Every structure is written in structure tokens, then in C-alpha cells.
Amino acid sequence: MPIFSRRAVLSRFAALAAVQMMRKPSMARALAMKIKEQPPARDVISLSALPAWDKTISTISPEMMGLSYESSQLSAPDFFSSANTELIGLFKKLSPRGVLRLGGNLSEYTQWTPQGASIATDVPFRAVMPDPSSGKTIQPMPLTPTAIRNLRGFLNQTGWHAIYGLKLAHAEPALVVEEAKFVAETLGPRLISFQIGNEPNHYVLNRLRAPGYNFSNYFAEWSRLHSAVVKALPSAKFAGPDIAEDLNWVRQFAAAAPPSVVMLTGHHYAEGPPSDSSVTVEKLLSPDPNFDCHVEKIEAISRSARIPYAMAETNSCYNAGKAGVSDVFASALWAADYTLQLAQASQNGVYFHGGGAGLYTPIAGGSGKPFEPRPIYYGLLLCRDLLGCEMAPVTVTAHSADVSIYALKHPNRIVVINKDASDALINLPANQPAFVVQRLAAPSPESKIGIRLTRQRLDKPLASVQVPKFSAAAITLERGSVAEAV
Ligand code: BDP
């Protein structure tokens, strides 16, 4: 029997309840027509959204939103410091209580250097890019006490907390314990947990371990380092196993995890590698039943282990992203939908990987360049006001697979992410008109600039709201205070 995610189940009901099936051009066709500068006659998909406000599917964690960086970013100690006011401002705008996850492939090449100096550089806020590929020889990067003290200042200023990745593949246990002690003492309550090792299920692929390396080998290594850290820091908390995709490792880790493990973690990249010609904007915006099934499995593992799960490293395309996909407006629509899908499936966090001028980075800049939001950042911003809110189930009539609809409570809101090449007319529940509409839009899914997140208080409440193709809207169905337009 096929497994369906809750969202898919709701959509299936919606399809059964469909009052009208709309004919619409396939997205591929629509994009092709747009490129030929022959805009098609517009079809409008008409949908009715019926939330069950008396039910709650999940509550979005106030700490749902996060960013992930390579640990080696700490080798530039001024990057995450209270001196980096531009970056602090962009973090705060994204979430008042976000999570900064430090890890990635390069975490295996960091070197705790308690007495040493950081890499000398005259460039302010030297940025480290996401690691584009695996299996190379990489020079170890020094991490000094100054970097950790500065990180505490950065976290204090932003209100964020950290998940700190310790290396496993090249670990010298005594040094890792020393690093962990200094990090725990310095970050204090700003430290959520440690992780040990990045994507251990790819250690063979990344030539960090010999072929045949499996979960048992990993867990034996993990347990030795974990015990050493816990001996020095009895109250230390851990997240793991921080794998790439393979849920068998998560399942086994959850079953064997000691009580110090407070969070299960894994990674997901929607597409990749960038050299693959099938990695496109169209694919990024299309439904992915395999991923829906993956999310469903995560929910089951987390529920039965009673340990929350976070997507601790994620983005649109692995191997550092793809130009024209990861750095354009489509990634914003994908990221908003993805965040709400994971929140609806009770995941506790989603930390988008980035850094420097990386193609998929939510915030670009550093190394002497100003810090600035990339398109994907705006998709995350759409979710900011939803943090901490309860989600209700919503039945949609005249279902379209490329339109995602979520219902949020207190105040009651409907979020529509129209990834379709047709406009969507959203008919609201009877006697629940729209009072405020926040819109996320850009000239096209391929736009790098011109992205707007605006909020409009309506002069007259509306019984239905049009959400143009390739745009999103958060529709407030109650009167109330309205934050300033972003
Ligand atoms: C992940 C790694 C991260 C890379 C990313 C990528 O953990 O360090 O930057 O892939 O390929 O697997 O972009």
C-alpha cells in the first residue's frame, strides 16, 4: 500500500471533494512559453480552503527557523561576533529565536587550537563557502578560544542558540573533549547541543573511512567520543546522527541513543548534483512524493523514539547549489513550502545551509562584501510570523498539486504557496473573509532581484483572494494588529 504524508492525504481528500477540476498548462510548458515571450492565456485555478479550526495538527516550534554554516567559518573569528552588525540584523529579522548550526563536511577538518592564532587576514568577516564536493584533501582550519567567545557575543546579540558540530572522522579525543569543554563553558545557555560527525553515512564516499564502514562501526566510534565528552561534561546534550538522507541510520541511532541525545537530525537536499541537467526550477517546484514519504517516515521514527527531529542541514541542490535554481526566486517559494511541510509533520527545526557567496546561501556577503539577503531568505521571512503557531488541518476543493495551502491559528490565517504556472483564486470559508494579505512575489521564478514581501490591510474584507502564479500569500482571516510592511 502506498504511504501518503498527512499533506498528501489531505490533498487526496481534497481531490475527491473537488467541485471542479481545472485544466491548466503543465509548468514545463508554461515556462517554455514564457521564455518564448508568448504569455499563455491565463487559466485561473479556483480553490476553496476549509480549515478545521477546532483541530491542531502540530505547533510550529518557536526555534523552527535556523541557518547552517560550515564549522570552519569559525576560523575567521570576527565573522560570528558582535562586531558583525549587518549579519546580526539579518539573523534577527529572520527569527527572534533561531538556531545556528555549525557543522558540514568542513567540520571534519577543523582543529581546536587553544594556544594558537587564527588565520591571519586583513579582509573583514572572511567568509567560508559551503563545501562544493567531497573526497578532496583539505587543510585543517584552526578554531581558537577567541572565535568561541565571539560566537557567544553573536548569539547574545541575535537571540539565537547554537548546535555545535564536533569532528569525528579525524578526531583526537583529548583535543575534542577540550574543545567541547571550552564551547560549553563559553556558550553556556546559548548552546543547545553538540553533534559528533557530519554525514557519517557518507564517510566512505568522502574517503574518510574504508568501504564496508557501517552504522555499527560509526556508533562504536560515536559512543567512545560521546563517553569521553560526557565524562568531562556530565550535563552535555547531543543531537545526531546528522546523516544525509538515510533514515535507517536515524532509526538505529534513535533506538540506541543514550538519554543525553535530545534531538535526532538528518540532512536533505531537494536536488543535485548541479551538473545533472534534470536539476531545474521546474523540478524544484514540482511535488515530490518520495520526499513526502521520507517526511512521513521521519515523523514515525521521532514519535516512537519520543525524540524531536530537526532537518539540521538542507537546501535546494547539493554540491553547493546550482546557478539559476538555488539563487533565484523559485528557491524562496520552495523554502517556504518546505518549512511549513516539515512543521506540519512536527519537525522541530529546519536549518538552511549557506555561507559566503554560495549559490544557495540565504545570506550572502563577507570577505569585504556587504551582507545581503538572497531570494531564499524572503521565503523564510514569510514564515517568521508563523513561528510558535498551531497548524490546523485544511481541506481544499479543486485540488492542484502545485498549490500548497496551510492553516495557522491565533490569529487564523491561510498560507498559500502557488508554485503553479496559473493564478489561484482562493475562496475563503464562509463568514471568514480576508482582512490582511501578506504577499511574496517577484517578476518571475527565475528572478534574482525584485523580490517583494509586502503586507496590505484591505479596505474591504474579501471573500476570496487571488494568488498570482509563482507567488505566495499569508491571508489573515481576523481583524487585528498588523505589523509593518517588510
Ligand atoms: C553536505 C555537506 C556540506 C556541503 C553540502 C553541499 O554536509 O558540507 O556543503 O553537502 O554539497 O552533504 O552543498
Residues whose N, C-alpha, C, O or C-beta is under 5 A from the ligand:
A	BS01	BDP	G104 N105 L106 P130 D131 P132 C317 Y318 N319 A320 G321
